[in-house]
Amino acid sequence: MIDGVAAQAIVDDIAERLGVRVNVMDDHGVIIASSDRSRVGGLHEGALRVLRTGRLFAVTSEEALALTGTRAGVNMPLRLGNELVGVVGVSGEPSIVGEIAQAIARMAELMVIQQAFLGEAGWRHRVRLQMIEDLRAGHLTESGWRQRQQLAGCRVEPPYHLLVIDRVTPGPGRGPLDALEDPSERYRRLEADEAGTIIAPDTGGALWAVAGGSAGIALRHRTSALCRAERDLGVLDAGHADDFPGLLELAARTGLAPRRRLRGVVLLSSLELPVLLAGLAPATRSDAAARIVGPLPGELLHTLRVYFAHDRNVGDAARALNVHRNTLAYRLGRVEHLTGRDPRAFQDAVVLQVALHLRDLSAPE
């Protein structure tokens, strides 16, 4: 029987390579992996027909209306050797997707075979990678979280500590901890126990680490030491959660937090405003930023950032900018002239600082 974690990895891989929507059903006709994850867990009547006959079953849009949990597509048997272990389905009108469906089925079979022969360590790290992806997407249940831990060979108990480790200025061939090829090496570099910690990269290359109890405290100390030793390293410390629902909420907020230019250890609690703003629609964010601070040239944008970073203290900000106080006062006056908002007035300063956050969120990574 094919495992759901492995099946989802196969679906994601095929969908990314070929740009098609794929489903994998187990030997009972239940969808265990899908490009549309809302379908996972549903019964696929078309798959049941394939399991009964062992033959391809194509369904048009009209025919799908009469079948449970089935949409237009081509469904094919998925075999491991001589054993029928499930069904792979490619969504779309058979007249359109039929030509590539057989190739996709063969690709899926080869990937199932590859999964079957993966070494135990490689398999466990693949499960951990999928756990982090599903945690970030909010697709995990508490029971699924515990089941995945058994597959991954670990036991992470609350309170859960969540950290994200990333390079401040990634370059070619550079990722978290120098993009280490061996996943176990990440644990060694972070001095983390694989039995009590889950570490895996997200799609952007940053390392997400979830550790339980004392292992989380130790990981926090270790990442702080790494940041002191490696000036180009940034750690987003999301804090801890006392239970799994709290971990899901923490992961959702962490996913919204900007990591651009974060250097050293930064607490998620210090990023409440940008996290809240990240929930706005992209068009809303970019339009507001352009309307409020769009007229400002780069020098004045930088001046505002430094001014706000020093709590609007003119003396401290002028020293940080290496300019005279009068020069800073002139620049702030220019900001007021160009935007109609005086950064020296509290209410206007709030609006300008929000606009700077919106501008950061709208900028490309």
Buried (B, 14 or more C-beta within 10 A) or exposed (E): EBBBBBBBBBBBBBBEEBEBBBBBBBBEBBBBBBBEBEBBEBBBBBBBBBBEEEEBBBBEEEBBEEBEBBBBBBBBBBBBEEEBBBBBBBBBBBEEBBEBBEEBBEBBBEBBEEBEEEEEEBBBBBBBBBBBBBBBEEBBEEEBBEBBBEBBBBEBEBBBBBBBBBBBEBEEEEBBBEEBEEBBEBBEBBBBBBEBBBBBBBEEEBBBBBBBBEBBEBBBEBBBEBBEEEEEBBBBBBBBBEEBEBBBEBBBBBBBBBBEEBEEBBEBEEBEEBBEBBEBEEEEBBBBBBEBBBEBEEEBBEBBBBBBEBEBEBEBBBBBBEBEEEEBBEBBEBBBEBBEBBBBEEEBBBBBBBBBBBBBBBEEE
